[in-house]
Amino acid sequence: MSSSRDRIFATLRAGLKHTVDDPARPAAVAERIASHPRNLLPKRAQLPHAEQVALFTAKVEALTVTVDSVAGTADVPGKIVDYLARHNLPSQLRVSPDPLLQGMPWGERPMLQVDYGHGRSQDLVSVTPAFAAIAETGTLMLHSSSTTPTTLHFVPDHHIVVLKQSQVTGTLEEAFQRLRDKLGDVNNWPRTVNFVTGPSRTADIEGVPVLGAHGPRRLHIVLIADGS
Amino acid sequence: MSMEVTSQNFEANAAKALRDPNLRKAMGIISGPMASRRVETARELPEFEALRDEGVKIKNHVLQHIDLYLEKFEQQLTARGGKLHWCRTPREARETVLALCRSRDAKIVTKGKSMVTEEIGLNDFLLEHGITPVETDLGEYIIQLAHEPPSHIIGPALHKTREQIAELFEDHHPDYELNGKKAGTRSTEPQVLVTEARSVLRDTYFKADVGITGANFLIAETGATVIVTNEGNGDLTQSLPKMHIAVSSIEKVIPNLEDLSTILRVLARSATGQEMSCYTTLSCGPKRPEDIDGPEEFHVVLVDNGRSEMLGTALQPLLRCIRCGACMNNCPVYHSVGGHAYGWVYPGPIGAALDPHMIGLETARHLPNASTFCGKCEEVCPMRIPLPDIMRHWRELAHEQQITPPLQRWGIEAWAFAARHPWLYRLGACVAIAALKLLGKDKGRIASLPLASGWTDGRDFPAPQSAETFMSQYKSKKKAA
């Protein structure tokens, strides 16, 4: 008896009828994967970089995301402390063990308890870096790695993302290309890539939009001007 | 098919639905805000219509090469350390998932929203075998508590009112602390109910041995599965347990990340009227040796369940469907009868076109008739699936296979014969119009008409004002002029 796999493929190939033996097919498929041509790109985000940053900020704010702009990494801990105070949160952060974040002057805030690792049920506030941001829709792109556990993106009530202006791109396509360029090879692809567009929400009860369904109730971005 | 099928009772289901006041209220939300949100976000993107065409092109290209893209997906997924399980039937898929859960000695599995798991009847099967599946999408969680099937493919509990949901929570969350308030004083505010579900489900995510999700797309380029969600439950489900199983179906494969980007632009807009859903997550393989979190095992259970047979037939365009739900949000029949009346997993126009193939035309024969042929479903479908044409195809097939009732078939054949013989048609029209005039008497309307009770039970039938047919009036007036 042939396997389910064989039977599914036999039915598919029977359905393709006269085109199935076309010798050009494998090359067409290999080419589309290798060259991954871009389809139509909306004009909205085809802007100079400064305007892309402005569009990104406007898009996320429309999704109730708050944005603090800072001049450099040294100002990040202060802004985060302000955020905690504003929302009446304990001075505890669960932070990605990422070089950028580990290098922040947390020590200047002695009351702040900072520890590094994955998301746990008791964690109220996480701080993570992002890989890129997409101006077109106000979307953050984050991915898993040895220094960026992804449970921090979903478990805590508050997710704070530290983003550099130079990480803002126009479209999903540009963000994917940046990841391809960084990884070099599809074999280095991370376990998971997360696109986050605003805080968790649901409209499952009578279609009424409600924030904070299962993921973070609030999303906050600290945006570093890095001279891009 | 595993979920209990009641499609054969569509007429009775629909009659019952029309008398349900809660359903009337709920359907107003779908025909109102849900349908208009799509229009608003589509208007804000000038390229929206052109992007729909691009999406159709991508899917048509995939369907011409689907065998090769599936092979490539399998190869890439395997290279990332994932495992692909090919399942031809719902039964194979259920047993594959059960065996995987048992390999982990699983007691509790969390589930993200997946229509394919509804299609294969996974939850009941796991329960029968001592494993507790917990739906974590709020809508799915609500209907799991109510022991009901979903009524909408993206808003499974939209048929329920907030009062009904509060009542369900009252019954099922005896230990939930209502801020010191007594039981029975539960608020019906959606915000309060969402918070309750969030805190009740929180521990379960961490206790689960296995997390099961669906997949909206499979990317051949990288071997990734993709989920598109708003609540974050799918991501908690797939990142916390030791094993992640993605249950999906073969037509979800697309070539590369650029094609994903294009289709995402039309998916959320068509579904919920968002520009992007909150969370779009690509998963390929288990956690890497150096990773701090993530599942140790990653499995993809790929279900056929008759899809491969649709290739190269009139049903092939249905394989472009991205399950956005726009067709039901805009269907006057769905607005009237709701999702449950359709009697199987996929309701609305997509169900009327797809279900006859999956559960058999005999059982689903009413569904292709549950249409006014207004064409709105095809107009809003991001993948431009010719849904009315496919429903017409099923109607023709039901007639040919003598599945429709004899009286209806004879009636249509008599009509067709008369239409091919104009003298007979005119004679019939003369007799009919005289009879109708007589029945209408002086009132000009008819309260009850044999063979047309479907019309006259609800309203009067207008009687002709003249006993002459259109043709005879046309001739006499032409002569007079």
Interface residues (C-beta under 8 A of the other chain):
Chain A: S3 S4 R5 R7 I8 F9 T11 L12 R13 A14 G15 L16 K17 T19 V20 R25 P26 A28 V29 R32 I33 H36 P37 R38 N39 L40 P42 K43 R44 K59 P97 G117 H118 G119 S121 E136 T137 G138 T139 S144 S145 S146 P149 T150 T151 H153 F154 V155 T171 L172 E173 F176 V186 N187 W189 P190 R191 T192 V193 N194 F195 V196 T197 G198 P199 S200 R201 T202 A203 D204 I205 E206 G207 V208 V210 G212 A213 H214 G215 P216
Chain B: A26 I29 I30 P33 M34 L45 P46 E47 A50 L51 E54 K57 I58 H61 Q64 H65 I66 D67 L68 Y69 L70 K72 Q76 A79 R80 W86 C87 R88 E92 T136 D137 L138 G139 I142 G155 P156 A157 L158 K160 T161 R162 I165 P190 Q191 L193 V194 T195 A197 R198 L201 R202 D203 F206 A220 E221 T222 G223 A224 N230 E231 G232 N233 D235 L236 S239 L240 I250 P255 N256 L257 E258 D259 L260 S261 T262 L264 R265 T272 Q274 E275 M276 S277 C278 Y279 T280 T281 L282 S283 C284 G285 P286 K287 R288 E290 D291 I292 D293 G294 D304 S308 E309 M310 L311 G312 T313 Q316
